[in-house]
Amino acid sequence: MKTIKLFYIPISALLFTGLFTSCNDDFVNTKPLNEAPKELVWADAGLAQAFVNDLYNGFGQGGFNEQMLASLSDESMFTHPGRGINTITESRSTPTDQGWIVDSYEYGNMYKYIRAANTAIENLKEPKFSNATQAKQMLGEAYFLRAYYYQQLLRFYGAIPLITKIYLLEDTDFTAARNTYEECVDFIVKDCDEAAALLQDAVKVEGRTSQAAAQALKARVLTYAASDLHDVPTAKGKSPTIAAYGNSEYLGYVSGSRVERWQKAKAAAKVVLDQTALAYKLDLLDSVTAAEGKANYIALAMGGKSKVSEIDAKRDLILGRFFNDLKDEGGAYVGRNNGPNGYHNWSGNTPTQLLVDDYEMLSGEKFDWNKPSHSSNIYANRDPRLSASILYDGANWKPRTDDVKERDPANQIQTGQYEVLNEKGGKVIQYGLDTRNSPVEDWNGSYMGYYMRKFVDGDPTIIDQNSRQRIPWPILRYTEVVLNYVEACIELGENDEARNWLNKIRFRAGMPAIPKTESGQDLKARYRNERRVELAYEEHRFFDTRRWMIAKETVGRPVTYISVFGSLNTGKKVSLYQYNTGNYTYSYKVNTIAPGIENRNWLDKMYFISIHRDEINRNNKLVQNPGY
């Protein structure tokens, strides 16, 4: 009896879950409880749907792992040592010690789900059950998911072997060479087109793919394909490591028109943009107030309705990874993993000063430490997305837990040092409740002086962040597609169109229009910064700095953090600290993280993660990436 059973045998890139096994225990008349016969699965619509549903597990926790990809970029630094993150941020990654790779990018795990998708595609092309409409939708889902998982591999490792065959135990050769980068892009785009056609009439279900998701994924893949890193002549001119590599066809396009690639990327994004029902507040003619801009951004981060803003922004979320209380999933603990230690949270992926500095002033002016009007109160009059994304010293937050609330009745983030009066009336220095010298939990404090606010539920009734949250991870957003469209327009010299769409995003966030005089490299820099702050913590910065080939100047620079000191003003008598500019004069100093905590360094081999040595040993047709 042939059965379907999920397990993984790591033979090169080609043996994955779903291998068929035999069961011939005639002396025992029982059936395995965790398996179903192949013939039964694909003849029954319900069982076939269950198989397709399992394909979504390749999303993992979305991006809500305890360690986030943001901490492999210049967005944040992970607080807790020994997790393999430094191996990548310090460019010490090797084929035998790659460093931390989350399962949604891990080579073998992605191929496991690709093989399962291949199985579904093969069996759903000619379904053996009568519900043709359901079979069509499931087939569209399988094409999309195969495209998505190949895209995850492509943007992490460069070109990979494209496998459509379902390997069985009786096969004798499990090796395969890497396809070219161009072939990989064409294959993924074709799968996206197949999925979009099949899902045209599909009913939208939360957490399931759709026609728009397939079209948005296509736009992302084509945007990457047109970028500097994947235009081999451009990449060779910027990187001696890539120039010396003998198999550049695995990294990008070795010939052809880059202009045409940008035109394809623009056209693919425009297909999604024309679906205006997906847009959220992108029809504004002027910027909203700062308060509205913050509320809009929080609503977007919450994946729809937020108890803070009571605004429904769910339609921007084209595809999300949702969590539910019936399963105790790690992604539901994003608040606990990243919240302040003064709330008994773990302060995992803490924002860097590098990120904070890139939020503009509310006027649209670039923040400048050399301007006293900026540096005297560094969080005042800033882009509203700053306070919606990051918890900083003095920011209002939720009530403290019962054991801490008497220390902070004002419910404000405390990441600095402050003068207070002791019982004798003398000045003493008090460390904030959310520092690494906190009287609450000193071992969990942020090194950066900041905490992640984005994706963390601001509901004041959720005091203990050990409670599960229901915030979806944004796999694909309409706003990302808008930004992809803007990038293509800029590269094609269509500055007016690019500014028009950038302003739509800025107006929603409470920011002013970009001056019409801004074009060329200035507009490109403005766009890249806009993308940085709008998509912060959404796993884009890691890839953007690489595909733009600016990693050395961004993720390769030392991490900076903030020190805050509150000097008690003359005549003020404060014994219980709270943030108050009437009682205190605050000073801010930018510091570089101490050697030994994280020594960030950039080597060009890190444009692509290596293929693990074990995979190379199993499959002698694989060629390693440059620099390894």
NUMARRO-432361 format. One record per atom (N, C-alpha, C, O): z, x, y. Coordinates in steps of 0.05 Angstrom, whole numbers, plus 5000, padded with zeros to 4 digits. Example, Ala and Ser with C-alpha at 12.3 -4.5 7.8 and 13.67 -1.06 7.14 Angstrom:
BEGIN
515652644886/515652464910/515652644934/516952854934/514252574955/514352734979/515752585001/516152685023/
# end
This chain:
BEGIN
500050174976/500050005000/500050185025/501850345028/498050145043/498050295068/499750165088/499749925091/501350335102/503150225122/502850385148/501750605148/503750255169/503750395195/506650475201/508450305201/507050735206/509650835212/509451045233/507651215232/511151035253/510951215276/512651465270/515051445267/511251695269/512651955269/510752165278/508352105281/511652395283/510052605295/510052855278/512252955271/507752955270/507453215256/506053405275/503653365280/507353605286/506153775307/504253975297/504754215297/501853885288/499654065280/497654075302/496153885306/497654285318/495954315342/496354075360/498553975363/494253985372/494353755389/493453505375/492953305388/493053515349/491453315336/492853135316/491752935308/495253205308/496753025291/498952885307/500653015319/498852625307/500552475324/501952255309/501652245284/503352075323/504651845309/502551665298/500251665306/503451495279/501751295268/500251385243/498451245234/500951615231/499551705207/500151505185/502351395183/498151455168/498551265146/499851405123/499051625116/501851275111/503151395088/502951205064/502150975067/503551305041/503351145017/506051055007/508051185011/506050814995/508550704984/507750584957/506350374957/508650694935/507950584909/510350574891/510250654867/512550484902/515050464886/515050204870/516450014876/513350204849/513049954833/515649874820/516049634814/517450064815/519849994801/521949854819/523949754810/521349854845/523149704864/521349514880/519549594894/521849264877/520249064891/521349004919/522248784924/521149204936/522149174964/519949274983/518249434975/520149185007/518349275028/519949425049/522149335056/518949645060/520349785081/520849605105/519149445113/523249625116/524049455138/522949545165/522749395184/522149805166/521249915191/518249965191/517250115208/516749845173/513949885171/512549625165/513749425156/509949605171/508349375165/505649465155/504549665165/504549335134/501949415124/499849405145/499749215161/498049595144/495849615164/494249355164/493549245185/493549265140/491849025138/493148785151/491748615162/495748765149/497248545161/497348565191/497048365206/497848815201/498148855230/495748765245/495948605264/493448855237/490948795252/489648535246/487648455258/490848385227/489948115221/491647905234/491147665232/493847995247/495747815259/496047875289/496648105296/495447685307/495447735335/498147825345/498347995363/500347715334/502947785343/503748065335/504848215352/503048155311/503648425303/501948625317/502848845324/499348555322/497648735337/498748765366/498648985377/499648545378/500848565404/503248745404/503748895423/504948725383/507248895382/506449185381/507849355392/504249255367/503349525365/502449625393/503149845401/500949455407/500049525434/502449555453/502549735470/504349375450/506749395467/508149665464/509049775483/508149765440/509450025435/508050255449/509350455455/505450215455/504050425470/505250485497/505050705507/506450285509/507650315536/510050505535/510950595556/511250555512/513550725510/512851015518/514651175524/510251075519/509451335529/510151385559/510051605568/510751165573/511551195601/514351325603/515151415624/515851335580/518451445581/520251285600/520251045599/521751425616/523451295636/522051275663/523351255684/519351285663/517851305688/518451575700/518051775687/519451575724/520351835736/523351835740/524352025753/524751645728/527651625732/529151765710/531151665699/528352005704/529952175686/532252305702/532052315727/534252395689/536452525703/535352755720/536152785743/533652915708/532153115724/529552995732/528152885715/528853025757/526352895767/524353115775/525153335782/521853035774/519753225781/519953315810/518953525818/521353155826/521753225854/523153495857/522653645876/524953555837/526453815838/524754045829/525754275829/522353995820/520454215815/518554255839/516654405837/519154115860/517554135885/519454205908/521754255904/518354195932/520054245956/521353995966/522453985989/521353775951/522753535959/525753555954/527353455970/526553675932/529453675925/530153915908/528354065898/532753955905/533754155886/535754025867/537453865876/535554085842/537353975822/540054115823/540154365823/542153965824/544854075828/545954225805/547454425809/545354145780/546754245757/545054465743/542654415737/546154695738/544654925727/544054885697/545254715683/542255065687/541855085658/540154865646/540454815622/538354755661/536654535651/533754625649/532054455642/533054865654/530254955652/528554905676/526254975676/529754795697/528254745722/527655015736/525355045745/529555195738/529155445751/526955605738/525555765751/526555565712/524455715698/521755655711/519955835712/521355415720/518855335733/518855405763/516955515773/521055335777/521055385806/521155675813/520455755835/522055845794/522056135799/519656275786/519556515785/517756115776/515256215763/515856395739/514356595735/517956335724/518656495700/517656355675/518256445653/516056145678/515055995655/513156165638/511456295649/513456145612/511656285593/510956095571/512055875569/508956165555/508255985532/510455955512/510455755497/512356125511/514656095492/517055965505/518655845492/517255985532/519455865547/518155735571/518155855593/517255495568/515755365589/517555255611/516655205634/520155225605/521955095624/522054795618/520954695598/523254645637/523654355632/521054205636/519854215657/520254055615/517953885617/518853605606/519653585583/518653405623/519553145616/517553025595/515253105595/518452845579/516852745556/514252605565/512352595550/514152505590/511752365598/509552555607/507352475615/510052825605/507953025609/507853215585/506053385584/509653185566/509753375544/507353345526/506553125518/506153575519/503553585505/503553425480/501853245477/505353475461/505353335436/505953045439/504852875425/507852975457/508652695460/506352525471/505952305462/504752635490/502552485501/500352445479/499152235478/499852645463/497952615442/498852415421/497252285408/501452395417/502552195399/501651915407/500851755391/501851865433/501051595443/498051565445/496951345443/496651785450/493751775450/492751695422/490851535420/493951815402/493051745375/493551445369/491951315357/495851355377/496451065374/494450895389/493650685379/493750975413/491750825429/489050835414/487650625414/488351065403/485851075388/485850875364/483850745359/488150855351/488450675329/488050385338/486650225325/489250315361/488950045372/486049985380/485049775374/484750175393/481950135401/480150095378/478549915378/480450255357/478750235333/479049955320/477049845311/481449855319/482049605305/481649355322/481349135311/481549385348/481249155366/478349115375/477748905387/476649305370/473849265378/472549035363/470948885374/473349005338/472448775322/474948645310/475648695286/476448485325/478948385316/478748205292/476748065288/480748215275/480848055250/482547805253/483147675233/483347735278/484747485283/483047325302/481247435315/483647075305/481846885319/482146885349/480346785363/484346975360/484846965389/483247185403/484247405408/480747125410/479047325422/479947405450/479647635458/481047215465/482047275492/484347475491/484447665507/486147435473/488447615470/487447895460/488448095470/485647895442/484548145431/483148305454/483448555455/481748165471/480348295493/482348425512/481948655521/484548285518/486548395536/487948635524/488348835537/488548615498/489948835484/488149085484/489049305487/485549045479/483649265479/483549395507/483449645509/483549235527/483549345555/486049505560/485949715573/488349405550/490849555553/490649825539/491550025550/489649825515/489450075499/487650275513/488350515514/485350185524/483650375539/485050485563/484950725569/486450315578/487950405601/490050615593/490250825606/491650555573/493850735566/492750995555/493951205561/490550995541/489351245532/488451405557/488951655558/487251275576/486451415600/488851525615/488751745625/490951365617/493251455632/494551695619/495251885633/494851705593/496151925580/494352175581/495452395583/491752145579/490052375582/490152485611/490052725616/490452295630/490752375658/493352535662/493352735677/495552455649/498052605651/497652895641/498553075654/496252925619/495753185608/493853345627/494353585632/491753215637/489753355653/490953475678/490353695686/492653315691/493753415717/496053615713/496753755732/497053635689/499253825683/498154085671/499054305679/496254065653/495354305638/492454385644/491554595635/490954215659/488154265661/486754135637/487953965624/484354215631/482754085610/484154105583/485554305577/483853895567/485053885541/482953785521/480853685529/483553805495/481653685475/481653385477/483753255479/479353275478/479052985478/478652885450/476752945436/480552735440/480652645412/480352345411/481852195423/478352255398/477951965393/478151895363/478551665356/477952095346/478152045318/481152015310/482852135322/481551845290/484351815280/484551995255/483551935234/486052215258/486352405237/488152295215/490252175221/487452335190/488952245167/489852485151/488952715155/491752445132/492752665116/490652805100/490853035094/488552645092/486552765075/484552945090/482953085078/484652935117/482953115133/483753405128/486153465124/481853575130/482353865124/482354035149/483454255149/481253945171/481054105196/482253945219/481153735226/484454045230/485753905252/485454065278/486954005297/483654245280/483354405304/481154295322/479254165312/481354345347/479354255366/479554425391/481754495400/477254485403/477254635428/477754455452/477454215450/478554585474/478854435499/476154335509/474154495509/475954095517/473554005531/473554125559/475554235568/471354105574/471354205601/472854015619/473253775611/473654105642/475053935661/473253695669/474153465670/470753755673/468853545681/468553335659/468453095665/468453425634/468353235612/470853055610/470652825604/473053175615/475653025615/475652815636/476352585631/474752885660/474652685682/472752455675/473452225679/470452525665/468452325658/469552135636/469151895638/470952245617/472052095595/474151895605/474151655598/475951995622/478151825633/476951605650/477851375649/475051675667/473751475684/472451265668/472551025675/471051345646/469751145629/471850955616/471350715615/474051065607/476150895596/477250705617/477850475611/477550805642/478550625663/476550395669/477350175673/473950465668/471850255672/471950055650/471749815654/472250155625/472449975602/474849785605/474649545601/477049905612/479549745615/479249535638/479949305634/478049625660/477749435683/476049195675/476548975683/473849255661/472049035652/473448845633/473248595636/474948955614/476348785594/478648625606/479348415597/479848735627/482248615639/481648435663/483448355678/479048385668/478248245692/479547975694/480347895716/479847835672/481047565673/483847555661/484947335656/485047785658/487647795645/489747685665/489647725689/491747545654/493947445669/495847675676/496647825658/496547705701/498247925709/501147875699/502247665704/502148065685/504848055674/506348305683/505348525681/508748255693/510348475704/510648695683/511548645661/510048945690/510349165672/508049225654/508049415639/505949045655/503549095639/501249165656/501149105680/499349305645/497049395661/495249165668/495448945657/493449215687/491649015697/489049145705/488749395704/487148985714/484549095724/485049275747/483949495749/486849195766/487449355789/488649625782/488149825795/490349625761/491549875752/489450065742/489550305748/487549965726/485450135716/483750255739/483050485739/483250085759/481650175782/483250375799/482150565810/485850335801/487550525817/487750785803/487750995816/487950785776/488051035761/485451185764/485451435768/483251055763/480651175767/480551315795/479551535797/481451175815/481451295842/483151545843/482451735857/485451545830/487151785830/485752015816/485752235827/484651965793/483352185778/481052305793/480652545794/479452135807/477152235822/478052385847/476752565856/480352295859/481452445882/482352725874/481652915888/483752745852/484553005842/482053175836/481953415842/480053055823/477653205815/476153325838/474853535835/476353205862/474953305885/476553515901/475553635920/479053565893/480853735908/480254025904/478754105886/481454195922/480954485922/481354615895/479654765886/483554555882/484254685857/482154645835/481754815818/480754415836/478854345815/475954385823/474154295809/475554505846/472954605854/473054905849/474055055866/471854995827/472355275819/471555485840/473055675844/469255455853/468655655874/470755665896/471455885905/471855435904/473955435924/476555555913/477855725926/477255475889/479755575876/479655885872/481656015876/477355985864/477056275860/477456425886/478556645887/476456305908/476756435934/479556445944/480256605961/481256265933/484056245942/486056375923/488356425930/485156435898/487056535878/485756755861/483956695846/486757005863/485757215846/486257155816/484657235799/488357015810/488956945782/486856765771/485956815748/486056565786/483856385777/481256535777/479556485759/480756705797/478256855798/477857035774/475557075765/480057135763/479857315740/479657165713/479357295692/479956915713/480056755688/477256715677/475456645692/476956755652/474256745640/473356475631/471056445621/475056275633/474356005624/474855795645/476355605641/473755845669/474355675692/473355385688/474255205703/471655335668/470755065663/473154885654/472854635654/475355005645/477654855637/479354775662/481154605659/478854895685/480554845708/479254655728/480654535744/476554645728/475254475748/472254485745/471154565724/470854395766/467954385766/466754665773/467454775794/465054765756/463855025762/461255005778/460255205788/460254755781/457854715796/457754425805/459654265799/455654345819/455454075828/456354035857/457454225869/455853805867/456453745895/459353645899/460053435888/460853785915/463553695920/463553445939/465253275937/461553435956/461253205974/460952945957/462152745963/459252965936/458852735918/461452655904/461952425900/463052855897/465652795884/467552645903/468852455895/467552725929/469152585948/468052305953/469652115957/465452275953/464352005956/465051825933/465651585937/465051925909/465951765886/468851695888/469651465882/470551885897/473351825900/473751605921/475351425917/472351625943/472551425965/471751155955/473150955959/469451145941/468450885931/470350755911/470750515911/471550925894/473450815874/475950705887/476950495879/476950845908/479250745922/478650485938/480250305939/476250475949/475450235965/475449985948/476049765958/474650005922/474749775904/477549655903/477749405903/479549815903/482349715903/483149615930/484349405933/482349765951/483149685978/482049405985/483349256000/479749335974/478549075980/480048845967/479548615974/481948905950/483648695938/486048665956/488248755950/485648535978/487648525999/490148375991/492248406004/490048215970/492448085961/494548275951/496848205949/493748525945/495548735936/496948865960/499049005956/495948835984/496948976007/499548846017/499848606016/501349016026/503848916037/504149006066/504449246072/503948816085/504248876113/502449096123/503349276138/499949096115/498049296124/495949166143/493749276146/496648936154/494848806173/495948806201/495048646218/497948976206/499248976232/497449116253/496049306247/497649026278/496049146300/497749346316/496649486332/500349346311/502049536325/504549576307/504949436288/506049776314/508349846297/510649646300/511049536322/512049596278/514349426279/516749586290/516449826296/519049466294/521349606304/522349806282/521649776259/523949986291/525050186272/526650046250/526450126227/528249846257/529749696237/527949556217/528549556193/525849436227/523949306209/522449506191/522049466167/521849736203/520449946188/522150046165/521250086142/524750086170/526550166149/526849956128/526750016104/527049706136/527249486117/524749466100/524949416075/522449496112/519949486097/519849706076/519049656053/520649946083/520550166065/522550136042/521950196019/524850046048/526849996027/525849786007/526049815983/524549576018/523449366000/521349475982/521249405958/519649655992/517649775976/518849945954/518049935931/520950105961/522250275941/523650115920/523950205897/524549875927/525949705908/524049555890/524849405872/521449595895/519449465878/519149165883/518249015865/519849075906/519648795913/521848695930/522348805951/523248505920/525448395936/527848575936/528748655914/528948635959/531248805962/533548635974/533048485993/535948665964/538148525976/538848636003/540248496018/537948876009/538448976036/536548846056/537448776078/534048816049/532048726068/531148446064/530048316083/531448336040/530548066033/527548036040/526747836050/526048246034/523148236039/521748266012/522448445997/519748106007/518348125982/515948305985/513948235998/516148545974/513948745976/512848805948/511649015944/513348625930/512648685902/509648725898/508848865879/507948605914/505148615909/504048905913/501848965902/505349075927/504549355930/504649505904/503249695899/506449415886/506849545861/504749445840/505049235828/502649605837/500549525819/501449545790/500849365774/502949755784/504049785757/506649925758/506850135771/508749815746/511349935746/512549955719/511849805701/514450145716/516050165692/518650015698/520350115714/519049785685/521449615691/523649665671/523049755648/526049615679/528349655662/529949395659/529949235678/531149355636/532649115633/535249165618/535549355603/537148995624/539949035615/540249015585/542349105574/538248905571/538448885542/538249155528/539149185506/537149345543/536849615532/538249805551/537849805575/539949975540/541450165556/539750415561/540150625549/537750385579/535850595584/536650785606/537950705626/535951035603/536751235623/535651175651/537051245671/533351055653/532051005679/533650805695/533150785719/535450655683/536950455698/539350585713/540750455728/539750845708/542050985720/541251165743/542551375747/539151095757/538251275779/540351305800/540551515813/541951095805/544151115825/546351295816/547151465832/547151265792/549251445782/548351735781/549851915788/545851785773/544852055770/544552195797/544752445798/544152045818/543352175844/545252115867/544952235888/547051925864/548751845886/550852055893/551152255878/552252015915/554252215924/556652245906/557552055893/557652495904/559952545887/562452405897/564352355882/562552345923/564752195934/564951905925/566851765931/562751825911/562751555898/562851585868/562151405853/563651825859/563751885830/561051885817/560751835793/558951955833/556251985822/555652285817/557352455822/553252335807/552652605797/550952775815/550553015810/550052665837/548552815858/546453005846/546453245852/544752895829/542853065814/540653185831/540553425835/538753015841/536353115854/536653075884/535952875895/537753285897/538553255925/536453355944/535253565940/535753195965/533653265984/534153535998/536453606004/532053686002/532153936016/531853896046/530853696055/532854096061/532354096090/529354116096/528354016116/527854246078/524954266081/523753986083/521953946100/524653806066/523553536067/524553386092/522953256106/527053416099/528153276122/526753356147/526153186165/526153616150/524753716174/521953596178/520953586200/520753496156/518053396158/517853106166/515652996169/520052966170/520052696181/519752726211/521352856224/517752596222/517252606251/519452476267/521052326257/519352526293/520952366312/519752086313/517352046307/521351896322/520351616324/517951596343/516351406340/517751776361/515451776380/512851876367/510751846379/513051986343/510752106330/510552406335/508852536324/512452516351/512552796356/513652946331/515452836318/512753176326/513753336304/516653426311/517153516333/518453406291/521253496296/521253796300/519853946286/522853886320/522854166328/525754256333/527054156351/526654446316/529454546319/529854686346/532154716355/527654776358/527954926383/528254746408/528654836430/528054486403/528354296425/531154176424/531854036405/532754226445/535554116444/535753816441/537653716428/533753676451/533753386448/533453296419/534253076411/532353476403/532053426374/534453536358/535653396342/535153786364/537053926347/539953846353/541753896337/540553716376/543253636382/544153396365/546553366360/542353236356/542953006339/540552956321/538852796327/540553106299/538053136284/537252886269/534952886259/538852686266/538052446252/537452216270/536751996261/537752256296/537252036315/534352026322/532952226324/533351786325/530551736334/528551866316/526551986326/528951856290/527051966271/525451746257/526151516259/523351826244/521751646227/523751466211/525351576196/523451206212/525351026197/525451086167/527351016153/523351206156/523251266128/525351476120/526051506097/526251636140/528251836134/530851696125/531951766104/531851516141/534351386134/534051196111/536051116098/531651106105/531150936081/530851106056/531050996034/530451366058/530051536035/532251726029/532651806006/533851796050/535852016047/538451936060/538551816081/540651996045/543351956056/544252226068/544252426055/544852216094/545652456109/548452416121/549452196120/549552626132/552152606144/552352386165/550752386184/554252206162/554651996181/553151736175/553451536188/551351746155/549851506147/551651296136/553451356120/551251046144/552850826133/551950776105/549550776099/553850736087/553250676059/555050456049/555950306066/555550436024/556950216013/559950276011/560750496015/561650076004/564450126001/565050335980/563750345959/567150495985/568050695966/569450555942/570250325945/569750695921/571350595898/574250575906/575150685926/575750415891/578550355898/580250605903/582050605920/579750815887/581351055890/580651225914/582051425920/578451155928/577551325950/577451165976/577451285998/577450905975/576850745999/578850786022/578050756045/581350866016/583150906038/582551166053/583351196076/581051346041/580251596054/577851546072/577251706091/576351326067/573951276083/573550976087/571750856075/575150856104/574750566109/572250496123/571350266123/570950696135/568450646150/565950646132/563850556140/566250736107/564050746087/561650906098/559450796100/562151156104/560051336115/559851586098/561851686087/557451686095/557051936081/558352166096/557952196120/559752336081/561152566093/560252816079/561252876057/558452966091/557453216078/558153456095/557053676090/559853426115/560453656133/563353736132/564853656114/564053906151/566853986156/567653876183/566053886202/570153786185/570953656210/573853736217/575553776200/574253756243/576953806253/578453536254/577453336264/580953546244/582753316246/585453426253/585953666252/587253246261/589953336268/591853286244/591753076231/593453476239/595453446217/597853296228/597953206251/599953266211/602253106219/603853236243/605353106256/603353496247/604653636269/602953646294/603753756315/600553526293/598853516316/597053766318/595653796338/597053936298/595354166299/592654116286/592353946268/590554266295/587854226284/587654366257/588554596253/586454216238/585854336212/582954246205/581954056216/581754396186/579054336178/579154166153/580554226133/577753946153/577653766130/574753766120/572853726135/574453796094/571853776081/571153486075/572953336068/568653416079/567753146074/568053066045/568053236027/568252806040/568652696013/566152745995/566452725971/563852806007/561452835992/560453115992/558053165989/562253305995/561553595994/562353715968/563653585951/561653965964/562554105940/565454195942/566554315923/566754145964/569654185967/571153915969/573353905979/569853715959/570953445961/573553415946/573853535924/575453265957/577853205942/577352995920/579152935904/574952885918/574252685898/573152825873/574452815852/570852945875/569553085852/568153335864/565753305871/569453555865/568153785878/565953905862/564054025873/565953875835/563953995819/561253855820/559153975812/561153615830/558653455830/557353445858/555353305861/558353595877/557353565904/554553695908/553853875894/553153585927/550553695934/550753965947/552554015964/548954145940/548654405955/547154365981/547454525999/545654145983/543754106005/544953976029/543954006052/547153836026/548253676048/546953406050/547253266070/545453326029/543953076029/544152946002/544753075982/543552686001/543352535976/540952355977/540052265998/539952295953/537652115951/538451835956/540351725944/537051705975/537451415981/535351245969/535851025960/532851345968/530651195958/531151125928/532151295913/530450885921/530750785893/533650725886/534150625863/535550775903/538350715897/539050445909/538750405933/540050275893/540650005902/542950005923/545150105917/542249905946/544249895968/545949655968/547449605988/545849495947/547549255946/550449335948/551449475931/551849235969/554649325972/556549225950/558749325948/555649035934/557348945912/557249135888/558949125871/555249315888/555149515867/556649765877/555449935889/559149775872/560849995882/560650225862/560350455871/560950165837/560850375817/558050405807/556950225794/556750635813/553950675805/553650725775/551450765766/555750705759/555450705730/554250445721/553450415698/554150245739/552749995733/549750045732/548650205747/548449915713/545549935711/544149805735/545049605745/541949925743/540249805764/537649705753/536849785731/536249545768/533749425759/531449505778/529849335785/531449755785/529349855804/527049955787/527450135771/524549845791/522349945775/521250205785/521250265809/520350375767/518950625775/516050565782/514750425766/515050655805/512350595813/510250775800/509851005809/509050685779/506950835765/504450845782/503251055786/503650615793/501350605811/501950405833/502850185829/501450495858/501950325882/499450295898/497750475899/499150065910/496850025929/496950225951/494850325959/499250295961/499450485983/498450765974/497150895990/498950845949/497751095940/494751095942/493451285950/493550865934/490650845935/489650855964/487550985969/491050735982/490350756010/490351056019/488551136033/492351196011/492551486019/490351646005/489251826017/489651575981/487351715968/484751655983/483151835986/484451415992/482051336008/482051496034/479951596042/484251516047/484451666072/483651956068/482252076084/484652076046/484052356040/481052396037/479952586047/479752216022/476852236018/475352206045/473452356050/476252026062/474951986088/475152236105/473252316118/477552366105/477852606121/476052826110/474752966126/475852856084/474253066073/471253016078/469653196078/470552756082/467752686088/467152676118/464952606126/469152746134/468852746163/468952476176/468152446199/469952276162/470151996173/472951956185/474551816174/473352086208/476052096220/477051826230/479351766227/475251666242/476151406252/477151226230/479251096233/475751226208/476551056185/479151166173/480951006166/479451426172/481951536162/484351466180/486451386170/484051496206/486151426224/486851136222/489251056223/484850966220/485350676219/487150606195/489050446199/486650716172/488350646149/491050796149/493050686140/491051036160/493651166163/495451006182/497850986177/494350906203/495850756222/497050496210/499150406218/495550376192/496550136178/499250196164/501150046165/499350426151/501850506137/503950576157/506250496153/503250716178/505250786199/506350546213/508750536219/504650356220/505650116234/507649976217/509749886227/507149946191/509049816173/511749966172/513849836169/511650226175/514150386174/515450406202/517650536204/514350296223/515550306249/514750556264/516150636283/512450676257/511550926270/509050866287/507550686281/508651016309/506350966327/503751066315/503651206295/501550976327/498951056319/498451346323/499551476341/496651456306/495851736310/493851746333/492051586334/494151936351/492351956374/489351976365/488752116345/487651846379/484751856372/483552136375/481452196364/484952306390/483952576394/484452746370/483352966368/486052656351/486852816328/484652796306/484052576297/483553016299/481353016278/481353286264/483053456270/479553316246/479253576232/481753666218/483053506204/482453916221/484854036208/487453906218/489353886202/487553826243/489953696253/490353426239/492653356232/488253276235/488553016222/489153056192/490752906181/488053266180/488653326152/491653396149/492953296131/492653556167/495553626166/497253376170/499353346157/496453206189/498052956194/497952786168/500052676160/495652756156/495352596131/497152706109/498552556096/497052966106/498653086084/501653046089/503153006070/502553056114/505353006120/505952716115/508152646105/504152536123/504552246119/504852186089/506552026081/503152306073/503252266044/505952376033/507152256016/506852596044/509352716035/511752536039/513352506021/511952406063/514252246068/513951966056/515951846047/511551856055/511151586045/511551586014/512651386004/510651796000/510751795971/513051975961/512952065938/514952035978/517152215969/518452115944/518951875940/519052305926/520452245901/518852085881/519951965862/516252065885/514551895867/512752075849/510751975839/513452325846/511952515828/509152585839/507452665823/508752565865/506252645876/506352925888/504353075886/508553005900/508653255914/508253495895/506853685903/509253485871/508853695852/505853755848/505053985848/504253545846/501453575841/499853625867/497953775867/500753495889/499253525914/499253815924/497253915932/501553945922/501754225932/499954405915/499054605925/499554335890/497854495872/494954435877/493354625881/494154185878/491254125881/490254195908/487854255912/492054195929/491254295955/491454595958/490554715978/492554725938/492955005936/494655115960/493955315973/496754965966/498655045987/501455105975/503455115990/501555145949/504155165936/505655415945/508155405947/504355635950/505755875958/507255835983/509555935986/506155686002/507355636028/509355406028/510855366047/509455256006/511155016005/513255035983/515555095988/512354995958/514355015936/515155295930/517155345916/513755495941/514455775936/516355885956/517256115953/517055745977/518855845998/521755795990/522355615974/523655946002/526455895995/527355616003/526455506023/529255515988/530355245994/532355276017/534055446017/532155086036/534055086058/535754836056/534954626046/538154856067/540054636067/541454626094/541054796111/543054416099/544354376125/547354416123/548554336103/548454536143/551354546147/552054386172/550854426193/554054206169/554754036191/557654096198/559454106181/558254126224/560954166233/561653976256/560153956275/563853836253/564753646274/567153766289/569253796278/566653836314/568853936332/570153706346/568853546359/572753696344/574253476357/574153506387/574853716398/573353296401/573153316430/575953326443/577953226431/576153446466/578653476480/580053206484/578853006494/582553196477/584152956481/583952746459/585352546460/582152796440/581852596418/583852656396/584152886387/585152456387/587152486366/586252336341/586452086339/585152486322/584152366298/585452496274/585452736271/586752336257/587952436233/586452346208/586652476187/585052116210/583352016188/580452026197/579651866215/578852206186/576152256197/574352016192/574451886171/572651966211/570151806208/568151906228/568852006249/565551866222/563451956240/563651806266/563751556267/563751956288/564051826315/563352026336/564752226340/561151976350/560152166370/561952166395/561752336413/563651956397/565551956420/567852146414/568952266433/568652166390/570852346382/570052626376/571552816379/567452656368/566552916358/564053006371/562352846379/563853276373/561253406379/560353536354/561753706342/557953466345/556953566319/554953796323/553253786341/555153996307/553254206307/551954226279/553254166259/549454316278/547954326253/546654596250/545554706269/546854706227/545754976221/544154966195/545154866175/541755076196/540055086172/540655356158/540655566170/541055336132/541655576116/539755596092/538455396085/539555826081/537955866057/539755886033/541856006034/539055746012/540755735988/541356015978/539556195978/543756055969/544656325961/543156425936/542456265919/542456685935/541256795911/542956745887/545456755888/541656685865/543156635840/543356335834/543656255811/543256175855/543255885850/540455795844/539955655823/538555865860/535755815854/534156005872/534255995896/532556175858/530956385872/528056305871/526556415855/527256125887/524456015884/522456235890/522756405908/520356225874/518156425876/515656295866/515756125848/513356375877/510856255868/509056475857/508456675871/508056425833/505856585822/503656385815/504156165807/501156475819/498856295816/498456185788/497055985785/499656305768/499556185741/500755905741/500055745723/502555845760/503955595760/502255365770/503155135771/499755415778/497955195784/497555015759/497154775762/497755135736/497654985711/499855075693/500555315692/501054885679/503154955659/501755065634/499554975627/503055255621/501855375598/501655185574/503254985573/499855235556/499955105530/501855255512/501655505510/503655115500/505855255485/504655435463/502555365451/505955655459/504955845438/504655715411/502755785396/506455535404/506255405378/503755245375/502555235353/502855125397/500354975396/497955165392/496055105377/498055385406/495955585403/495855695375/493655735364/498155745363/498255845336/497255645316/495955725296/497655385320/496755185302/493755135305/492455055286/492755175329/489955105334/488655345347/488855395371/487255505331/486055755341/483655715359/482455905368/482855465363/480655405382/481655365411/480055355429/484255345414/485355315441/485255575456/485855785445/484655565482/484655795500/486855745520/487055535532/488555955524/490855925542/489955905571/487755985578/491755805588/491255775617/491456055631/492656235619/490456085655/490456345669/493256435676/494956275682/493656695674/496156815683/498256835662/500456945666/497756715638/499756725616/498856915594/500256955574/
# end
